[in-house]
């Protein structure tokens, strides 16, 4: 399936010069959405995975159904202050400032094999921070899978040699 046809490109959002890749047009089509999960499952079929981790918010809509489809659990990665239990946190750089991501301390058990799933790989900052959090908890990151990769932003370079898979590349 050509997934690009289901992704709306919105010019000048959220600021002039950006061509935002909107996956809501894919998500609203149950056949395309299911096909995208199935295609990601096929990309990672050779990986041993205990748990899938996804950064908010669109990592939830990709990661959770993927986790269910492979019989794995799901661990959310959230912005600081959004999780109710004991957490660990790590800071990462934004274009204009910094932010923090958090995971529950019991989200990943030492030695678990973890796949990171998200809608988009851009600069790699969020995913590199996610890798750091998972490793702090003793997890082994065995791969990362994305609906979309913006290859011109070289995000893979920040992923520390992690096997990386994408359905659509711009």
Biotite code that builds the C-alpha atoms (Angstrom):
import biotite.structure as struc

atoms = struc.array([
    struc.Atom([0.000, 0.000, 0.000], chain_id="A", res_id=1, res_name="UNK", atom_name="CA", element="C"),
    struc.Atom([1.223, 3.505, -0.798], chain_id="A", res_id=2, res_name="UNK", atom_name="CA", element="C"),
    struc.Atom([0.907, 5.150, 2.626], chain_id="A", res_id=3, res_name="UNK", atom_name="CA", element="C"),
    struc.Atom([1.984, 8.573, 1.320], chain_id="A", res_id=4, res_name="UNK", atom_name="CA", element="C"),
    struc.Atom([-1.424, 8.972, -0.322], chain_id="A", res_id=5, res_name="UNK", atom_name="CA", element="C"),
    struc.Atom([-3.021, 8.862, 3.155], chain_id="A", res_id=6, res_name="UNK", atom_name="CA", element="C"),
    struc.Atom([-0.743, 11.494, 4.690], chain_id="A", res_id=7, res_name="UNK", atom_name="CA", element="C"),
    struc.Atom([-1.850, 15.093, 4.327], chain_id="A", res_id=8, res_name="UNK", atom_name="CA", element="C"),
    struc.Atom([0.952, 17.642, 3.904], chain_id="A", res_id=9, res_name="UNK", atom_name="CA", element="C"),
    struc.Atom([0.001, 20.972, 5.471], chain_id="A", res_id=10, res_name="UNK", atom_name="CA", element="C"),
    struc.Atom([2.139, 23.899, 4.292], chain_id="A", res_id=11, res_name="UNK", atom_name="CA", element="C"),
    struc.Atom([3.306, 26.565, 6.747], chain_id="A", res_id=12, res_name="UNK", atom_name="CA", element="C"),
    struc.Atom([2.238, 24.675, 9.886], chain_id="A", res_id=13, res_name="UNK", atom_name="CA", element="C"),
    struc.Atom([3.074, 25.223, 12.703], chain_id="A", res_id=14, res_name="UNK", atom_name="CA", element="C"),
    struc.Atom([5.171, 28.045, 11.255], chain_id="A", res_id=15, res_name="UNK", atom_name="CA", element="C"),
    struc.Atom([6.065, 29.411, 7.815], chain_id="A", res_id=16, res_name="UNK", atom_name="CA", element="C"),
    struc.Atom([8.297, 27.141, 5.761], chain_id="A", res_id=17, res_name="UNK", atom_name="CA", element="C"),
    struc.Atom([7.315, 23.913, 7.545], chain_id="A", res_id=18, res_name="UNK", atom_name="CA", element="C"),
    struc.Atom([5.449, 21.234, 5.574], chain_id="A", res_id=19, res_name="UNK", atom_name="CA", element="C"),
    struc.Atom([3.679, 19.355, 8.387], chain_id="A", res_id=20, res_name="UNK", atom_name="CA", element="C"),
    struc.Atom([2.979, 15.662, 7.794], chain_id="A", res_id=21, res_name="UNK", atom_name="CA", element="C"),
    struc.Atom([-0.536, 15.064, 9.170], chain_id="A", res_id=22, res_name="UNK", atom_name="CA", element="C"),
    struc.Atom([-1.321, 11.405, 9.902], chain_id="A", res_id=23, res_name="UNK", atom_name="CA", element="C"),
    struc.Atom([-4.910, 12.025, 11.034], chain_id="A", res_id=24, res_name="UNK", atom_name="CA", element="C"),
    struc.Atom([-5.997, 11.376, 7.443], chain_id="A", res_id=25, res_name="UNK", atom_name="CA", element="C"),
    struc.Atom([-4.425, 7.907, 7.666], chain_id="A", res_id=26, res_name="UNK", atom_name="CA", element="C"),
    struc.Atom([-5.811, 7.223, 11.144], chain_id="A", res_id=27, res_name="UNK", atom_name="CA", element="C"),
    struc.Atom([-9.405, 7.936, 10.121], chain_id="A", res_id=28, res_name="UNK", atom_name="CA", element="C"),
    struc.Atom([-9.250, 5.270, 7.408], chain_id="A", res_id=29, res_name="UNK", atom_name="CA", element="C"),
    struc.Atom([-9.528, 1.903, 9.207], chain_id="A", res_id=30, res_name="UNK", atom_name="CA", element="C"),
    struc.Atom([-8.117, -0.055, 6.257], chain_id="A", res_id=31, res_name="UNK", atom_name="CA", element="C"),
    struc.Atom([-5.075, 2.206, 5.866], chain_id="A", res_id=32, res_name="UNK", atom_name="CA", element="C"),
    struc.Atom([-4.525, 2.435, 9.639], chain_id="A", res_id=33, res_name="UNK", atom_name="CA", element="C"),
    struc.Atom([-4.649, -1.350, 10.040], chain_id="A", res_id=34, res_name="UNK", atom_name="CA", element="C"),
    struc.Atom([-2.421, -1.802, 6.984], chain_id="A", res_id=35, res_name="UNK", atom_name="CA", element="C"),
    struc.Atom([0.148, 0.600, 8.456], chain_id="A", res_id=36, res_name="UNK", atom_name="CA", element="C"),
    struc.Atom([0.263, -1.359, 11.727], chain_id="A", res_id=37, res_name="UNK", atom_name="CA", element="C"),
    struc.Atom([0.553, -4.618, 9.773], chain_id="A", res_id=38, res_name="UNK", atom_name="CA", element="C"),
    struc.Atom([3.349, -3.164, 7.618], chain_id="A", res_id=39, res_name="UNK", atom_name="CA", element="C"),
    struc.Atom([5.272, -1.999, 10.704], chain_id="A", res_id=40, res_name="UNK", atom_name="CA", element="C"),
    struc.Atom([4.792, -5.451, 12.240], chain_id="A", res_id=41, res_name="UNK", atom_name="CA", element="C"),
    struc.Atom([6.334, -6.962, 9.103], chain_id="A", res_id=42, res_name="UNK", atom_name="CA", element="C"),
    struc.Atom([9.331, -4.579, 9.297], chain_id="A", res_id=43, res_name="UNK", atom_name="CA", element="C"),
    struc.Atom([10.162, -5.689, 12.853], chain_id="A", res_id=44, res_name="UNK", atom_name="CA", element="C"),
    struc.Atom([9.183, -9.358, 12.538], chain_id="A", res_id=45, res_name="UNK", atom_name="CA", element="C"),
    struc.Atom([12.736, -10.610, 13.171], chain_id="A", res_id=46, res_name="UNK", atom_name="CA", element="C"),
    struc.Atom([13.090, -8.666, 16.421], chain_id="A", res_id=47, res_name="UNK", atom_name="CA", element="C"),
    struc.Atom([12.524, -10.222, 19.842], chain_id="A", res_id=48, res_name="UNK", atom_name="CA", element="C"),
    struc.Atom([10.346, -7.646, 21.618], chain_id="A", res_id=49, res_name="UNK", atom_name="CA", element="C"),
    struc.Atom([8.996, -7.715, 25.169], chain_id="A", res_id=50, res_name="UNK", atom_name="CA", element="C"),
    struc.Atom([7.527, -4.232, 25.236], chain_id="A", res_id=51, res_name="UNK", atom_name="CA", element="C"),
    struc.Atom([6.866, -1.329, 22.870], chain_id="A", res_id=52, res_name="UNK", atom_name="CA", element="C"),
    struc.Atom([7.530, 2.217, 24.084], chain_id="A", res_id=53, res_name="UNK", atom_name="CA", element="C"),
    struc.Atom([5.984, 5.261, 22.417], chain_id="A", res_id=54, res_name="UNK", atom_name="CA", element="C"),
    struc.Atom([6.433, 8.972, 23.048], chain_id="A", res_id=55, res_name="UNK", atom_name="CA", element="C"),
    struc.Atom([3.324, 11.104, 23.381], chain_id="A", res_id=56, res_name="UNK", atom_name="CA", element="C"),
    struc.Atom([1.100, 11.725, 21.695], chain_id="A", res_id=57, res_name="UNK", atom_name="CA", element="C"),
    struc.Atom([1.209, 10.128, 18.285], chain_id="A", res_id=58, res_name="UNK", atom_name="CA", element="C"),
    struc.Atom([3.586, 7.415, 19.481], chain_id="A", res_id=59, res_name="UNK", atom_name="CA", element="C"),
    struc.Atom([0.591, 6.147, 21.458], chain_id="A", res_id=60, res_name="UNK", atom_name="CA", element="C"),
    struc.Atom([-1.605, 5.722, 18.353], chain_id="A", res_id=61, res_name="UNK", atom_name="CA", element="C"),
    struc.Atom([1.180, 3.869, 16.566], chain_id="A", res_id=62, res_name="UNK", atom_name="CA", element="C"),
    struc.Atom([2.852, 2.019, 19.433], chain_id="A", res_id=63, res_name="UNK", atom_name="CA", element="C"),
    struc.Atom([-0.141, 0.673, 21.356], chain_id="A", res_id=64, res_name="UNK", atom_name="CA", element="C"),
    struc.Atom([-1.830, -1.119, 18.429], chain_id="A", res_id=65, res_name="UNK", atom_name="CA", element="C"),
    struc.Atom([1.555, -2.399, 17.248], chain_id="A", res_id=66, res_name="UNK", atom_name="CA", element="C"),
    struc.Atom([2.264, -3.766, 20.738], chain_id="A", res_id=67, res_name="UNK", atom_name="CA", element="C"),
    struc.Atom([-1.083, -5.584, 20.791], chain_id="A", res_id=68, res_name="UNK", atom_name="CA", element="C"),
    struc.Atom([-0.495, -7.014, 17.321], chain_id="A", res_id=69, res_name="UNK", atom_name="CA", element="C"),
    struc.Atom([2.804, -8.631, 18.394], chain_id="A", res_id=70, res_name="UNK", atom_name="CA", element="C"),
    struc.Atom([1.653, -9.711, 21.861], chain_id="A", res_id=71, res_name="UNK", atom_name="CA", element="C"),
    struc.Atom([3.794, -7.191, 23.738], chain_id="A", res_id=72, res_name="UNK", atom_name="CA", element="C"),
    struc.Atom([3.027, -4.623, 26.410], chain_id="A", res_id=73, res_name="UNK", atom_name="CA", element="C"),
    struc.Atom([3.095, -0.864, 25.867], chain_id="A", res_id=74, res_name="UNK", atom_name="CA", element="C"),
    struc.Atom([5.017, 1.749, 27.878], chain_id="A", res_id=75, res_name="UNK", atom_name="CA", element="C"),
    struc.Atom([4.109, 5.416, 27.384], chain_id="A", res_id=76, res_name="UNK", atom_name="CA", element="C"),
    struc.Atom([6.790, 8.081, 27.338], chain_id="A", res_id=77, res_name="UNK", atom_name="CA", element="C"),
    struc.Atom([5.299, 11.403, 28.417], chain_id="A", res_id=78, res_name="UNK", atom_name="CA", element="C"),
    struc.Atom([6.216, 15.001, 28.972], chain_id="A", res_id=79, res_name="UNK", atom_name="CA", element="C"),
    struc.Atom([7.378, 15.817, 32.480], chain_id="A", res_id=80, res_name="UNK", atom_name="CA", element="C"),
    struc.Atom([4.582, 16.046, 35.067], chain_id="A", res_id=81, res_name="UNK", atom_name="CA", element="C"),
    struc.Atom([2.062, 13.916, 33.149], chain_id="A", res_id=82, res_name="UNK", atom_name="CA", element="C"),
    struc.Atom([2.611, 10.509, 34.799], chain_id="A", res_id=83, res_name="UNK", atom_name="CA", element="C"),
    struc.Atom([1.144, 9.828, 38.264], chain_id="A", res_id=84, res_name="UNK", atom_name="CA", element="C"),
    struc.Atom([3.688, 7.368, 39.709], chain_id="A", res_id=85, res_name="UNK", atom_name="CA", element="C"),
    struc.Atom([7.411, 7.409, 40.441], chain_id="A", res_id=86, res_name="UNK", atom_name="CA", element="C"),
    struc.Atom([9.233, 8.479, 37.292], chain_id="A", res_id=87, res_name="UNK", atom_name="CA", element="C"),
    struc.Atom([12.633, 9.049, 35.773], chain_id="A", res_id=88, res_name="UNK", atom_name="CA", element="C"),
    struc.Atom([13.215, 12.015, 33.475], chain_id="A", res_id=89, res_name="UNK", atom_name="CA", element="C"),
    struc.Atom([15.635, 13.231, 30.835], chain_id="A", res_id=90, res_name="UNK", atom_name="CA", element="C"),
    struc.Atom([15.972, 16.628, 29.159], chain_id="A", res_id=91, res_name="UNK", atom_name="CA", element="C"),
    struc.Atom([16.223, 17.217, 25.438], chain_id="A", res_id=92, res_name="UNK", atom_name="CA", element="C"),
    struc.Atom([16.681, 20.233, 23.186], chain_id="A", res_id=93, res_name="UNK", atom_name="CA", element="C"),
    struc.Atom([13.909, 21.813, 21.190], chain_id="A", res_id=94, res_name="UNK", atom_name="CA", element="C"),
    struc.Atom([14.384, 24.317, 18.404], chain_id="A", res_id=95, res_name="UNK", atom_name="CA", element="C"),
    struc.Atom([13.831, 27.134, 20.920], chain_id="A", res_id=96, res_name="UNK", atom_name="CA", element="C"),
    struc.Atom([14.600, 25.796, 24.384], chain_id="A", res_id=97, res_name="UNK", atom_name="CA", element="C"),
    struc.Atom([14.449, 22.525, 26.265], chain_id="A", res_id=98, res_name="UNK", atom_name="CA", element="C"),
    struc.Atom([11.826, 20.025, 27.382], chain_id="A", res_id=99, res_name="UNK", atom_name="CA", element="C"),
    struc.Atom([11.760, 16.868, 29.497], chain_id="A", res_id=100, res_name="UNK", atom_name="CA", element="C"),
    struc.Atom([10.412, 13.376, 28.920], chain_id="A", res_id=101, res_name="UNK", atom_name="CA", element="C"),
    struc.Atom([9.451, 10.914, 31.636], chain_id="A", res_id=102, res_name="UNK", atom_name="CA", element="C"),
    struc.Atom([8.696, 7.225, 32.133], chain_id="A", res_id=103, res_name="UNK", atom_name="CA", element="C"),
    struc.Atom([7.405, 5.324, 35.124], chain_id="A", res_id=104, res_name="UNK", atom_name="CA", element="C"),
    struc.Atom([10.279, 3.684, 37.005], chain_id="A", res_id=105, res_name="UNK", atom_name="CA", element="C"),
    struc.Atom([8.520, 0.321, 36.658], chain_id="A", res_id=106, res_name="UNK", atom_name="CA", element="C"),
    struc.Atom([7.646, 0.693, 32.935], chain_id="A", res_id=107, res_name="UNK", atom_name="CA", element="C"),
    struc.Atom([10.629, -1.367, 31.795], chain_id="A", res_id=108, res_name="UNK", atom_name="CA", element="C"),
    struc.Atom([12.265, -4.213, 33.678], chain_id="A", res_id=109, res_name="UNK", atom_name="CA", element="C"),
    struc.Atom([16.038, -4.757, 33.441], chain_id="A", res_id=110, res_name="UNK", atom_name="CA", element="C"),
    struc.Atom([16.874, -6.925, 30.444], chain_id="A", res_id=111, res_name="UNK", atom_name="CA", element="C"),
    struc.Atom([13.572, -6.400, 28.621], chain_id="A", res_id=112, res_name="UNK", atom_name="CA", element="C"),
    struc.Atom([13.858, -5.979, 24.858], chain_id="A", res_id=113, res_name="UNK", atom_name="CA", element="C"),
    struc.Atom([12.192, -2.719, 23.856], chain_id="A", res_id=114, res_name="UNK", atom_name="CA", element="C"),
    struc.Atom([10.989, -1.407, 20.495], chain_id="A", res_id=115, res_name="UNK", atom_name="CA", element="C"),
    struc.Atom([10.339, 2.322, 20.179], chain_id="A", res_id=116, res_name="UNK", atom_name="CA", element="C"),
    struc.Atom([7.412, 3.238, 17.919], chain_id="A", res_id=117, res_name="UNK", atom_name="CA", element="C"),
    struc.Atom([6.394, 6.716, 16.819], chain_id="A", res_id=118, res_name="UNK", atom_name="CA", element="C"),
    struc.Atom([4.676, 8.449, 13.944], chain_id="A", res_id=119, res_name="UNK", atom_name="CA", element="C"),
    struc.Atom([7.654, 10.536, 12.824], chain_id="A", res_id=120, res_name="UNK", atom_name="CA", element="C"),
    struc.Atom([11.446, 10.548, 12.903], chain_id="A", res_id=121, res_name="UNK", atom_name="CA", element="C"),
    struc.Atom([12.646, 14.098, 12.294], chain_id="A", res_id=122, res_name="UNK", atom_name="CA", element="C"),
    struc.Atom([15.775, 15.397, 14.061], chain_id="A", res_id=123, res_name="UNK", atom_name="CA", element="C"),
    struc.Atom([15.908, 12.383, 16.398], chain_id="A", res_id=124, res_name="UNK", atom_name="CA", element="C"),
    struc.Atom([15.940, 14.368, 19.647], chain_id="A", res_id=125, res_name="UNK", atom_name="CA", element="C"),
    struc.Atom([12.797, 12.853, 21.147], chain_id="A", res_id=126, res_name="UNK", atom_name="CA", element="C"),
    struc.Atom([13.798, 9.324, 20.187], chain_id="A", res_id=127, res_name="UNK", atom_name="CA", element="C"),
    struc.Atom([17.391, 9.709, 21.449], chain_id="A", res_id=128, res_name="UNK", atom_name="CA", element="C"),
    struc.Atom([15.955, 10.880, 24.788], chain_id="A", res_id=129, res_name="UNK", atom_name="CA", element="C"),
    struc.Atom([13.541, 7.932, 24.784], chain_id="A", res_id=130, res_name="UNK", atom_name="CA", element="C"),
    struc.Atom([16.483, 5.560, 24.237], chain_id="A", res_id=131, res_name="UNK", atom_name="CA", element="C"),
    struc.Atom([18.271, 7.176, 27.180], chain_id="A", res_id=132, res_name="UNK", atom_name="CA", element="C"),
    struc.Atom([15.245, 6.685, 29.471], chain_id="A", res_id=133, res_name="UNK", atom_name="CA", element="C"),
    struc.Atom([14.824, 3.039, 28.467], chain_id="A", res_id=134, res_name="UNK", atom_name="CA", element="C"),
    struc.Atom([18.502, 2.346, 29.060], chain_id="A", res_id=135, res_name="UNK", atom_name="CA", element="C"),
    struc.Atom([18.346, 4.071, 32.455], chain_id="A", res_id=136, res_name="UNK", atom_name="CA", element="C"),
    struc.Atom([15.697, 1.502, 33.397], chain_id="A", res_id=137, res_name="UNK", atom_name="CA", element="C"),
    struc.Atom([17.878, -1.367, 32.196], chain_id="A", res_id=138, res_name="UNK", atom_name="CA", element="C"),
    struc.Atom([15.990, -2.039, 28.961], chain_id="A", res_id=139, res_name="UNK", atom_name="CA", element="C"),
    struc.Atom([17.667, -3.059, 25.733], chain_id="A", res_id=140, res_name="UNK", atom_name="CA", element="C"),
    struc.Atom([16.463, -1.027, 22.750], chain_id="A", res_id=141, res_name="UNK", atom_name="CA", element="C"),
    struc.Atom([16.273, -3.518, 19.875], chain_id="A", res_id=142, res_name="UNK", atom_name="CA", element="C"),
    struc.Atom([14.869, -1.145, 17.261], chain_id="A", res_id=143, res_name="UNK", atom_name="CA", element="C"),
    struc.Atom([12.759, 1.864, 16.369], chain_id="A", res_id=144, res_name="UNK", atom_name="CA", element="C"),
    struc.Atom([9.911, 1.972, 13.862], chain_id="A", res_id=145, res_name="UNK", atom_name="CA", element="C"),
    struc.Atom([8.150, 4.989, 12.354], chain_id="A", res_id=146, res_name="UNK", atom_name="CA", element="C"),
    struc.Atom([5.283, 5.721, 9.999], chain_id="A", res_id=147, res_name="UNK", atom_name="CA", element="C"),
    struc.Atom([7.276, 8.607, 8.502], chain_id="A", res_id=148, res_name="UNK", atom_name="CA", element="C"),
    struc.Atom([10.935, 9.566, 8.337], chain_id="A", res_id=149, res_name="UNK", atom_name="CA", element="C"),
    struc.Atom([12.123, 13.000, 7.268], chain_id="A", res_id=150, res_name="UNK", atom_name="CA", element="C"),
    struc.Atom([15.479, 11.733, 5.985], chain_id="A", res_id=151, res_name="UNK", atom_name="CA", element="C"),
    struc.Atom([16.768, 15.225, 5.158], chain_id="A", res_id=152, res_name="UNK", atom_name="CA", element="C"),
    struc.Atom([16.872, 16.020, 8.904], chain_id="A", res_id=153, res_name="UNK", atom_name="CA", element="C"),
    struc.Atom([19.306, 13.138, 9.578], chain_id="A", res_id=154, res_name="UNK", atom_name="CA", element="C"),
    struc.Atom([17.522, 11.902, 12.704], chain_id="A", res_id=155, res_name="UNK", atom_name="CA", element="C"),
    struc.Atom([18.977, 8.402, 12.362], chain_id="A", res_id=156, res_name="UNK", atom_name="CA", element="C"),
    struc.Atom([22.384, 9.805, 13.229], chain_id="A", res_id=157, res_name="UNK", atom_name="CA", element="C"),
    struc.Atom([21.216, 10.483, 16.809], chain_id="A", res_id=158, res_name="UNK", atom_name="CA", element="C"),
    struc.Atom([19.886, 6.960, 17.369], chain_id="A", res_id=159, res_name="UNK", atom_name="CA", element="C"),
    struc.Atom([23.178, 5.390, 18.445], chain_id="A", res_id=160, res_name="UNK", atom_name="CA", element="C"),
    struc.Atom([23.210, 2.587, 15.856], chain_id="A", res_id=161, res_name="UNK", atom_name="CA", element="C"),
    struc.Atom([19.689, 1.377, 16.712], chain_id="A", res_id=162, res_name="UNK", atom_name="CA", element="C"),
    struc.Atom([18.028, -0.604, 13.870], chain_id="A", res_id=163, res_name="UNK", atom_name="CA", element="C"),
    struc.Atom([15.566, 1.909, 12.416], chain_id="A", res_id=164, res_name="UNK", atom_name="CA", element="C"),
    struc.Atom([12.588, 1.189, 10.132], chain_id="A", res_id=165, res_name="UNK", atom_name="CA", element="C"),
    struc.Atom([10.202, 3.588, 8.359], chain_id="A", res_id=166, res_name="UNK", atom_name="CA", element="C"),
    struc.Atom([7.135, 3.059, 6.183], chain_id="A", res_id=167, res_name="UNK", atom_name="CA", element="C"),
    struc.Atom([7.346, 6.394, 4.344], chain_id="A", res_id=168, res_name="UNK", atom_name="CA", element="C"),
    struc.Atom([10.397, 8.558, 3.695], chain_id="A", res_id=169, res_name="UNK", atom_name="CA", element="C"),
    struc.Atom([10.408, 12.206, 2.656], chain_id="A", res_id=170, res_name="UNK", atom_name="CA", element="C"),
])
